[in-house]
Amino acid sequence: MIRLEASQQINGKTQARERSNRLNRSEKWYGYAFVLPMLLGYILFLFGPVIASFAMSFTNWNLMDDVKFVGLANYRMAFLGDPVFLKTIWNTLYFTLLFVPLNIVITLALALLTQKAIPGIGFFRTAIFSPVVTSIVVWAIIWKYIFQTDNGLINATLKVFGITGPAWLYNLDLAIPVVVIVSLLKSLGMNMAIFLAALNGVPAMYYEAARIDGASRWRSFLHVTLPMISSSMFLVVMMTLISSMKVFGQIYIMTKGGPGTSTNVMVFYIYEQAFKYNEFGYGSAISFILFFVILLLTLVQWYGRKRWVHYEE
Protein backbone atom coordinates (compact mmCIF):
# COMPACT_ATOMS: atom_id res chain seq x y z
CA MET A 1 0.00 0.00 0.00
CA ILE A 2 2.79 2.36 0.93
CA ARG A 3 4.66 1.45 -2.22
CA LEU A 4 1.55 2.11 -4.30
CA GLU A 5 1.08 5.56 -2.76
CA ALA A 6 4.77 6.38 -3.29
CA SER A 7 4.50 5.23 -6.91
CA GLN A 8 1.43 7.42 -7.43
CA GLN A 9 3.23 10.42 -5.95
CA ILE A 10 6.20 9.86 -8.22
CA ASN A 11 3.95 9.50 -11.25
CA GLY A 12 2.11 12.67 -10.26
CA LYS A 13 5.34 14.63 -9.94
CA THR A 14 6.54 13.27 -13.28
CA GLN A 15 3.32 14.28 -15.01
CA ALA A 16 3.48 17.74 -13.42
CA ARG A 17 7.07 18.11 -14.56
CA GLU A 18 6.12 17.06 -18.10
CA ARG A 19 3.24 19.57 -18.16
CA SER A 20 5.62 22.27 -16.93
CA ASN A 21 8.15 21.38 -19.62
CA ARG A 22 5.47 21.46 -22.33
CA LEU A 23 4.31 24.84 -21.05
CA ASN A 24 7.87 26.17 -21.05
CA ARG A 25 8.41 24.92 -24.60
CA SER A 26 5.19 26.52 -25.81
CA GLU A 27 6.11 29.81 -24.13
CA LYS A 28 9.53 29.63 -25.74
CA TRP A 29 7.99 29.30 -29.21
CA TYR A 30 5.59 32.13 -28.46
CA GLY A 31 8.63 34.25 -27.55
CA TYR A 32 10.36 33.31 -30.81
CA ALA A 33 7.20 34.19 -32.75
CA PHE A 34 7.08 37.68 -31.21
CA VAL A 35 10.80 38.29 -31.79
CA LEU A 36 10.83 36.88 -35.35
CA PRO A 37 9.54 40.01 -37.20
CA MET A 38 12.15 42.22 -35.54
CA LEU A 39 14.85 39.63 -36.15
CA LEU A 40 13.95 39.27 -39.83
CA GLY A 41 13.90 43.05 -40.22
CA TYR A 42 17.32 43.29 -38.58
CA ILE A 43 18.76 40.61 -40.87
CA LEU A 44 17.19 41.97 -44.07
CA PHE A 45 17.65 45.70 -43.55
CA LEU A 46 20.71 46.01 -41.30
CA PHE A 47 22.90 42.94 -40.92
CA GLY A 48 22.51 41.83 -44.54
CA PRO A 49 23.40 45.20 -46.09
CA VAL A 50 26.38 45.54 -43.73
CA ILE A 51 27.77 42.19 -44.90
CA ALA A 52 27.07 43.12 -48.54
CA SER A 53 28.79 46.48 -48.07
CA PHE A 54 31.83 44.83 -46.51
CA ALA A 55 32.09 42.44 -49.48
CA MET A 56 31.63 45.41 -51.83
CA SER A 57 34.60 47.20 -50.25
CA PHE A 58 36.89 44.64 -51.93
CA THR A 59 35.49 45.36 -55.38
CA ASN A 60 35.45 48.06 -58.05
CA TRP A 61 31.80 48.64 -58.95
CA ASN A 62 30.00 51.69 -60.32
CA LEU A 63 26.57 50.12 -61.10
CA MET A 64 27.28 50.28 -64.86
CA ASP A 65 30.11 47.79 -65.33
CA ASP A 66 30.60 44.30 -63.99
CA VAL A 67 31.80 43.82 -60.42
CA LYS A 68 35.60 43.47 -60.32
CA PHE A 69 37.33 42.02 -57.29
CA VAL A 70 40.32 44.23 -56.37
CA GLY A 71 41.21 42.92 -52.90
CA LEU A 72 42.66 45.56 -50.61
CA ALA A 73 43.20 48.07 -53.41
CA ASN A 74 40.45 50.39 -52.14
CA TYR A 75 41.96 50.47 -48.66
CA ARG A 76 45.46 51.10 -50.05
CA MET A 77 44.03 53.85 -52.24
CA ALA A 78 42.44 55.53 -49.23
CA PHE A 79 45.64 55.73 -47.17
CA LEU A 80 48.32 55.93 -49.84
CA GLY A 81 46.78 57.47 -52.94
CA ASP A 82 43.98 59.79 -51.88
CA PRO A 83 45.05 63.03 -50.16
CA VAL A 84 41.42 64.15 -49.91
CA PHE A 85 40.61 61.14 -47.72
CA LEU A 86 43.45 62.04 -45.33
CA LYS A 87 42.04 65.58 -45.24
CA THR A 88 38.60 64.20 -44.34
CA ILE A 89 40.13 62.28 -41.42
CA TRP A 90 41.69 65.49 -40.10
CA ASN A 91 38.45 67.43 -40.58
CA THR A 92 36.48 64.76 -38.72
CA LEU A 93 38.95 64.70 -35.84
CA TYR A 94 39.03 68.51 -35.74
CA PHE A 95 35.24 68.64 -35.54
CA THR A 96 35.27 65.98 -32.81
CA LEU A 97 37.97 67.71 -30.76
CA LEU A 98 35.95 70.92 -30.80
CA PHE A 99 32.50 69.43 -30.38
CA VAL A 100 32.88 66.77 -27.69
CA PRO A 101 34.60 68.79 -24.89
CA LEU A 102 32.40 71.84 -25.49
CA ASN A 103 29.26 69.72 -25.50
CA ILE A 104 30.11 67.98 -22.23
CA VAL A 105 31.18 71.14 -20.39
CA ILE A 106 28.19 73.21 -21.53
CA THR A 107 25.58 70.49 -20.95
CA LEU A 108 26.92 69.73 -17.47
CA ALA A 109 26.87 73.45 -16.65
CA LEU A 110 23.29 73.74 -17.93
CA ALA A 111 22.25 70.72 -15.88
CA LEU A 112 23.75 72.28 -12.74
CA LEU A 113 22.04 75.61 -13.45
CA THR A 114 18.62 74.06 -14.13
CA GLN A 115 18.76 71.45 -11.38
CA LYS A 116 16.94 73.48 -8.74
CA ALA A 117 13.15 73.63 -8.91
CA ILE A 118 12.59 77.38 -9.16
CA PRO A 119 9.63 79.15 -10.83
CA GLY A 120 9.87 79.04 -14.63
CA ILE A 121 12.69 76.46 -14.73
CA GLY A 122 10.50 74.08 -16.74
CA PHE A 123 10.28 76.64 -19.56
CA PHE A 124 14.07 76.93 -19.78
CA ARG A 125 14.52 73.16 -19.76
CA THR A 126 11.97 72.83 -22.55
CA ALA A 127 13.59 75.64 -24.56
CA ILE A 128 17.00 73.97 -24.30
CA PHE A 129 15.66 70.51 -25.16
CA SER A 130 13.32 71.49 -28.02
CA PRO A 131 16.07 71.66 -30.72
CA VAL A 132 16.76 67.95 -30.10
CA VAL A 133 13.39 67.02 -31.62
CA THR A 134 13.78 69.45 -34.52
CA SER A 135 14.69 68.01 -37.91
CA ILE A 136 18.39 68.40 -38.62
CA VAL A 137 17.55 69.53 -42.18
CA VAL A 138 15.27 72.33 -40.98
CA TRP A 139 17.75 73.30 -38.26
CA ALA A 140 20.68 73.49 -40.69
CA ILE A 141 18.73 75.48 -43.29
CA ILE A 142 17.70 78.08 -40.69
CA TRP A 143 21.25 78.50 -39.44
CA LYS A 144 22.61 78.62 -42.97
CA TYR A 145 20.47 81.71 -43.56
CA ILE A 146 21.48 83.16 -40.20
CA PHE A 147 25.16 82.86 -41.15
CA GLN A 148 24.74 84.20 -44.69
CA THR A 149 27.40 86.67 -45.71
CA ASP A 150 25.23 89.49 -47.10
CA ASN A 151 21.75 89.17 -45.61
CA GLY A 152 22.32 86.87 -42.67
CA LEU A 153 20.98 87.87 -39.26
CA ILE A 154 24.43 87.86 -37.61
CA ASN A 155 26.16 90.01 -40.22
CA ALA A 156 23.14 92.33 -40.44
CA THR A 157 23.32 92.83 -36.67
CA LEU A 158 27.07 93.48 -36.84
CA LYS A 159 26.49 95.98 -39.64
CA VAL A 160 24.29 98.06 -37.34
CA PHE A 161 27.33 98.58 -35.12
CA GLY A 162 29.56 99.40 -38.09
CA ILE A 163 31.26 95.99 -38.18
CA THR A 164 31.65 94.06 -41.42
CA GLY A 165 30.97 90.43 -40.67
CA PRO A 166 33.07 87.68 -42.27
CA ALA A 167 31.90 85.13 -44.83
CA TRP A 168 31.23 82.58 -42.10
CA LEU A 169 30.55 79.53 -44.26
CA TYR A 170 33.07 80.45 -46.97
CA ASN A 171 36.06 81.02 -44.72
CA LEU A 172 38.57 78.16 -44.49
CA ASP A 173 39.22 78.84 -40.81
CA LEU A 174 35.64 79.56 -39.69
CA ALA A 175 33.54 76.97 -41.55
CA ILE A 176 34.06 74.03 -39.17
CA PRO A 177 33.76 76.14 -35.96
CA VAL A 178 30.45 77.52 -37.30
CA VAL A 179 29.15 74.00 -37.97
CA VAL A 180 30.30 73.01 -34.47
CA ILE A 181 28.28 75.88 -32.96
CA VAL A 182 25.19 74.88 -34.93
CA SER A 183 25.63 71.24 -33.90
CA LEU A 184 26.09 72.22 -30.26
CA LEU A 185 22.90 74.25 -30.15
CA LYS A 186 21.05 71.32 -31.73
CA SER A 187 22.27 68.63 -29.33
CA LEU A 188 22.65 70.30 -25.93
CA GLY A 189 19.23 69.25 -24.63
CA MET A 190 19.75 65.47 -24.72
CA ASN A 191 22.99 65.42 -22.75
CA MET A 192 21.63 68.05 -20.37
CA ALA A 193 18.67 65.76 -19.62
CA ILE A 194 21.01 62.84 -18.93
CA PHE A 195 23.18 64.91 -16.61
CA LEU A 196 20.11 66.36 -14.90
CA ALA A 197 18.80 62.88 -14.13
CA ALA A 198 22.23 61.84 -12.82
CA LEU A 199 22.54 64.93 -10.60
CA ASN A 200 19.11 64.36 -9.10
CA GLY A 201 20.14 60.82 -8.27
CA VAL A 202 23.12 61.84 -6.10
CA PRO A 203 22.19 61.22 -2.42
CA ALA A 204 22.05 64.44 -0.39
CA MET A 205 23.88 62.78 2.54
CA TYR A 206 27.14 62.89 0.60
CA TYR A 207 26.93 66.67 0.25
CA GLU A 208 26.05 66.97 3.93
CA ALA A 209 29.08 64.90 4.88
CA ALA A 210 31.30 67.04 2.64
CA ARG A 211 29.92 70.22 4.26
CA ILE A 212 30.62 68.86 7.72
CA ASP A 213 34.20 68.13 6.67
CA GLY A 214 34.55 71.77 5.55
CA ALA A 215 34.59 71.14 1.78
CA SER A 216 33.83 74.12 -0.46
CA ARG A 217 31.32 73.92 -3.29
CA TRP A 218 34.12 73.41 -5.80
CA ARG A 219 35.62 70.56 -3.78
CA SER A 220 32.16 69.01 -3.31
CA PHE A 221 31.71 69.17 -7.09
CA LEU A 222 35.11 67.55 -7.73
CA HIS A 223 34.99 64.86 -5.05
CA VAL A 224 31.26 64.15 -4.76
CA THR A 225 29.36 65.23 -7.85
CA LEU A 226 31.77 64.12 -10.57
CA PRO A 227 32.45 60.65 -9.11
CA MET A 228 28.75 60.05 -8.51
CA ILE A 229 27.74 60.98 -12.07
CA SER A 230 30.78 59.39 -13.72
CA SER A 231 28.72 56.50 -15.17
CA SER A 232 26.39 58.99 -16.87
CA MET A 233 29.44 60.98 -17.96
CA PHE A 234 30.83 57.83 -19.58
CA LEU A 235 27.56 57.31 -21.47
CA VAL A 236 27.49 60.93 -22.63
CA VAL A 237 31.11 60.85 -23.79
CA MET A 238 30.57 57.68 -25.81
CA MET A 239 27.33 58.88 -27.42
CA THR A 240 28.72 62.33 -28.21
CA LEU A 241 31.97 60.99 -29.63
CA ILE A 242 30.20 58.54 -31.92
CA SER A 243 27.70 61.14 -33.13
CA SER A 244 30.49 63.65 -33.85
CA MET A 245 32.37 61.09 -35.93
CA LYS A 246 29.22 60.53 -38.00
CA VAL A 247 28.32 64.18 -38.62
CA PHE A 248 26.69 64.61 -42.02
CA GLY A 249 23.41 66.54 -42.20
CA GLN A 250 24.83 69.90 -41.09
CA ILE A 251 27.76 69.57 -43.50
CA TYR A 252 25.55 68.59 -46.44
CA ILE A 253 23.08 71.44 -45.93
CA MET A 254 25.39 74.25 -44.84
CA THR A 255 28.72 73.82 -46.63
CA LYS A 256 28.62 70.83 -49.03
CA GLY A 257 32.12 70.01 -47.78
CA GLY A 258 33.48 73.45 -48.70
CA PRO A 259 35.01 75.86 -49.02
CA GLY A 260 37.36 73.58 -50.91
CA THR A 261 37.63 70.50 -48.75
CA SER A 262 37.79 72.35 -45.42
CA THR A 263 34.59 70.76 -44.06
CA ASN A 264 34.69 67.52 -46.00
CA VAL A 265 34.19 64.98 -43.20
CA MET A 266 34.25 61.20 -43.57
CA VAL A 267 30.52 60.50 -43.85
CA PHE A 268 30.08 63.28 -46.41
CA TYR A 269 33.04 61.86 -48.37
CA ILE A 270 31.43 58.40 -48.28
CA TYR A 271 28.24 59.95 -49.67
CA GLU A 272 30.17 61.71 -52.44
CA GLN A 273 32.10 58.62 -53.50
CA ALA A 274 29.11 56.29 -53.48
CA PHE A 275 26.20 58.44 -54.65
CA LYS A 276 27.85 61.27 -56.57
CA TYR A 277 30.70 59.48 -58.34
CA ASN A 278 29.14 55.96 -58.21
CA GLU A 279 32.32 54.51 -56.68
CA PHE A 280 30.44 52.07 -54.46
CA GLY A 281 33.44 49.86 -53.76
CA TYR A 282 35.63 52.76 -52.65
CA GLY A 283 32.80 54.35 -50.66
CA SER A 284 32.18 51.05 -48.86
CA ALA A 285 35.87 50.78 -48.01
CA ILE A 286 35.87 54.27 -46.47
CA SER A 287 32.70 53.46 -44.51
CA PHE A 288 34.38 50.44 -42.94
CA ILE A 289 37.48 52.45 -42.16
CA LEU A 290 35.20 54.83 -40.26
CA PHE A 291 33.52 51.85 -38.59
CA PHE A 292 36.84 50.48 -37.34
CA VAL A 293 37.95 53.94 -36.14
CA ILE A 294 34.74 54.31 -34.10
CA LEU A 295 35.08 50.73 -32.84
CA LEU A 296 38.66 51.37 -31.73
CA LEU A 297 37.75 54.58 -29.92
CA THR A 298 34.80 52.86 -28.25
CA LEU A 299 36.97 49.95 -27.06
CA VAL A 300 39.57 52.37 -25.69
CA GLN A 301 36.88 54.16 -23.70
CA TRP A 302 35.26 50.90 -22.58
CA TYR A 303 38.46 49.40 -21.19
CA GLY A 304 39.62 52.75 -19.81
CA ARG A 305 36.41 53.37 -17.88
CA LYS A 306 37.67 51.36 -14.89
CA ARG A 307 40.14 54.15 -14.14
CA TRP A 308 37.58 56.90 -13.68
CA VAL A 309 34.00 55.54 -13.68
CA HIS A 310 32.59 55.05 -10.20
CA TYR A 311 29.71 52.65 -9.55
CA GLU A 312 27.85 53.04 -6.28
CA GLU A 313 27.52 49.79 -4.36
C-alpha positions in Angstrom: 0.0 0.0 0.0 2.8 2.4 0.9 4.7 1.4 -2.2 1.6 2.1 -4.3 1.1 5.6 -2.8 4.8 6.4 -3.3 4.5 5.2 -6.9 1.4 7.4 -7.4 3.2 10.4 -5.9 6.2 9.9 -8.2 3.9 9.5 -11.2 2.1 12.7 -10.3 5.3 14.6 -9.9 6.5 13.3 -13.3 3.3 14.3 -15.0 3.5 17.7 -13.4 7.1 18.1 -14.6 6.1 17.1 -18.1 3.2 19.6 -18.2 5.6 22.3 -16.9 8.2 21.4 -19.6 5.5 21.5 -22.3 4.3 24.8 -21.1 7.9 26.2 -21.1 8.4 24.9 -24.6 5.2 26.5 -25.8 6.1 29.8 -24.1 9.5 29.6 -25.7 8.0 29.3 -29.2 5.6 32.1 -28.5 8.6 34.2 -27.6 10.4 33.3 -30.8 7.2 34.2 -32.8 7.1 37.7 -31.2 10.8 38.3 -31.8 10.8 36.9 -35.3 9.5 40.0 -37.2 12.1 42.2 -35.5 14.9 39.6 -36.1 13.9 39.3 -39.8 13.9 43.1 -40.2 17.3 43.3 -38.6 18.8 40.6 -40.9 17.2 42.0 -44.1 17.7 45.7 -43.5 20.7 46.0 -41.3 22.9 42.9 -40.9 22.5 41.8 -44.5 23.4 45.2 -46.1 26.4 45.5 -43.7 27.8 42.2 -44.9 27.1 43.1 -48.5 28.8 46.5 -48.1 31.8 44.8 -46.5 32.1 42.4 -49.5 31.6 45.4 -51.8 34.6 47.2 -50.3 36.9 44.6 -51.9 35.5 45.4 -55.4 35.5 48.1 -58.0 31.8 48.6 -58.9 30.0 51.7 -60.3 26.6 50.1 -61.1 27.3 50.3 -64.9 30.1 47.8 -65.3 30.6 44.3 -64.0 31.8 43.8 -60.4 35.6 43.5 -60.3 37.3 42.0 -57.3 40.3 44.2 -56.4 41.2 42.9 -52.9 42.7 45.6 -50.6 43.2 48.1 -53.4 40.5 50.4 -52.1 42.0 50.5 -48.7 45.5 51.1 -50.1 44.0 53.9 -52.2 42.4 55.5 -49.2 45.6 55.7 -47.2 48.3 55.9 -49.8 46.8 57.5 -52.9 44.0 59.8 -51.9 45.0 63.0 -50.2 41.4 64.2 -49.9 40.6 61.1 -47.7 43.4 62.0 -45.3 42.0 65.6 -45.2 38.6 64.2 -44.3 40.1 62.3 -41.4 41.7 65.5 -40.1 38.4 67.4 -40.6 36.5 64.8 -38.7 39.0 64.7 -35.8 39.0 68.5 -35.7 35.2 68.6 -35.5 35.3 66.0 -32.8 38.0 67.7 -30.8 35.9 70.9 -30.8 32.5 69.4 -30.4 32.9 66.8 -27.7 34.6 68.8 -24.9 32.4 71.8 -25.5 29.3 69.7 -25.5 30.1 68.0 -22.2 31.2 71.1 -20.4 28.2 73.2 -21.5 25.6 70.5 -21.0 26.9 69.7 -17.5 26.9 73.4 -16.6 23.3 73.7 -17.9 22.3 70.7 -15.9 23.7 72.3 -12.7 22.0 75.6 -13.5 18.6 74.1 -14.1 18.8 71.4 -11.4 16.9 73.5 -8.7 13.2 73.6 -8.9 12.6 77.4 -9.2 9.6 79.1 -10.8 9.9 79.0 -14.6 12.7 76.5 -14.7 10.5 74.1 -16.7 10.3 76.6 -19.6 14.1 76.9 -19.8 14.5 73.2 -19.8 12.0 72.8 -22.6 13.6 75.6 -24.6 17.0 74.0 -24.3 15.7 70.5 -25.2 13.3 71.5 -28.0 16.1 71.7 -30.7 16.8 68.0 -30.1 13.4 67.0 -31.6 13.8 69.5 -34.5 14.7 68.0 -37.9 18.4 68.4 -38.6 17.6 69.5 -42.2 15.3 72.3 -41.0 17.8 73.3 -38.3 20.7 73.5 -40.7 18.7 75.5 -43.3 17.7 78.1 -40.7 21.2 78.5 -39.4 22.6 78.6 -43.0 20.5 81.7 -43.6 21.5 83.2 -40.2 25.2 82.9 -41.2 24.7 84.2 -44.7 27.4 86.7 -45.7 25.2 89.5 -47.1 21.8 89.2 -45.6 22.3 86.9 -42.7 21.0 87.9 -39.3 24.4 87.9 -37.6 26.2 90.0 -40.2 23.1 92.3 -40.4 23.3 92.8 -36.7 27.1 93.5 -36.8 26.5 96.0 -39.6 24.3 98.1 -37.3 27.3 98.6 -35.1 29.6 99.4 -38.1 31.3 96.0 -38.2 31.6 94.1 -41.4 31.0 90.4 -40.7 33.1 87.7 -42.3 31.9 85.1 -44.8 31.2 82.6 -42.1 30.5 79.5 -44.3 33.1 80.4 -47.0 36.1 81.0 -44.7 38.6 78.2 -44.5 39.2 78.8 -40.8 35.6 79.6 -39.7 33.5 77.0 -41.5 34.1 74.0 -39.2 33.8 76.1 -36.0 30.5 77.5 -37.3 29.2 74.0 -38.0 30.3 73.0 -34.5 28.3 75.9 -33.0 25.2 74.9 -34.9 25.6 71.2 -33.9 26.1 72.2 -30.3 22.9 74.2 -30.2 21.1 71.3 -31.7 22.3 68.6 -29.3 22.6 70.3 -25.9 19.2 69.2 -24.6 19.7 65.5 -24.7 23.0 65.4 -22.7 21.6 68.1 -20.4 18.7 65.8 -19.6 21.0 62.8 -18.9 23.2 64.9 -16.6 20.1 66.4 -14.9 18.8 62.9 -14.1 22.2 61.8 -12.8 22.5 64.9 -10.6 19.1 64.4 -9.1 20.1 60.8 -8.3 23.1 61.8 -6.1 22.2 61.2 -2.4 22.1 64.4 -0.4 23.9 62.8 2.5 27.1 62.9 0.6 26.9 66.7 0.3 26.0 67.0 3.9 29.1 64.9 4.9 31.3 67.0 2.6 29.9 70.2 4.3 30.6 68.9 7.7 34.2 68.1 6.7 34.5 71.8 5.5 34.6 71.1 1.8 33.8 74.1 -0.5 31.3 73.9 -3.3 34.1 73.4 -5.8 35.6 70.6 -3.8 32.2 69.0 -3.3 31.7 69.2 -7.1 35.1 67.6 -7.7 35.0 64.9 -5.1 31.3 64.2 -4.8 29.4 65.2 -7.9 31.8 64.1 -10.6 32.5 60.6 -9.1 28.7 60.0 -8.5 27.7 61.0 -12.1 30.8 59.4 -13.7 28.7 56.5 -15.2 26.4 59.0 -16.9 29.4 61.0 -18.0 30.8 57.8 -19.6 27.6 57.3 -21.5 27.5 60.9 -22.6 31.1 60.9 -23.8 30.6 57.7 -25.8 27.3 58.9 -27.4 28.7 62.3 -28.2 32.0 61.0 -29.6 30.2 58.5 -31.9 27.7 61.1 -33.1 30.5 63.6 -33.9 32.4 61.1 -35.9 29.2 60.5 -38.0 28.3 64.2 -38.6 26.7 64.6 -42.0 23.4 66.5 -42.2 24.8 69.9 -41.1 27.8 69.6 -43.5 25.5 68.6 -46.4 23.1 71.4 -45.9 25.4 74.2 -44.8 28.7 73.8 -46.6 28.6 70.8 -49.0 32.1 70.0 -47.8 33.5 73.5 -48.7 35.0 75.9 -49.0 37.4 73.6 -50.9 37.6 70.5 -48.7 37.8 72.3 -45.4 34.6 70.8 -44.1 34.7 67.5 -46.0 34.2 65.0 -43.2 34.2 61.2 -43.6 30.5 60.5 -43.9 30.1 63.3 -46.4 33.0 61.9 -48.4 31.4 58.4 -48.3 28.2 60.0 -49.7 30.2 61.7 -52.4 32.1 58.6 -53.5 29.1 56.3 -53.5 26.2 58.4 -54.7 27.8 61.3 -56.6 30.7 59.5 -58.3 29.1 56.0 -58.2 32.3 54.5 -56.7 30.4 52.1 -54.5 33.4 49.9 -53.8 35.6 52.8 -52.6 32.8 54.3 -50.7 32.2 51.0 -48.9 35.9 50.8 -48.0 35.9 54.3 -46.5 32.7 53.5 -44.5 34.4 50.4 -42.9 37.5 52.5 -42.2 35.2 54.8 -40.3 33.5 51.9 -38.6 36.8 50.5 -37.3 38.0 53.9 -36.1 34.7 54.3 -34.1 35.1 50.7 -32.8 38.7 51.4 -31.7 37.8 54.6 -29.9 34.8 52.9 -28.2 37.0 50.0 -27.1 39.6 52.4 -25.7 36.9 54.2 -23.7 35.3 50.9 -22.6 38.5 49.4 -21.2 39.6 52.8 -19.8 36.4 53.4 -17.9 37.7 51.4 -14.9 40.1 54.2 -14.1 37.6 56.9 -13.7 34.0 55.5 -13.7 32.6 55.1 -10.2 29.7 52.7 -9.5 27.8 53.0 -6.3 27.5 49.8 -4.4 
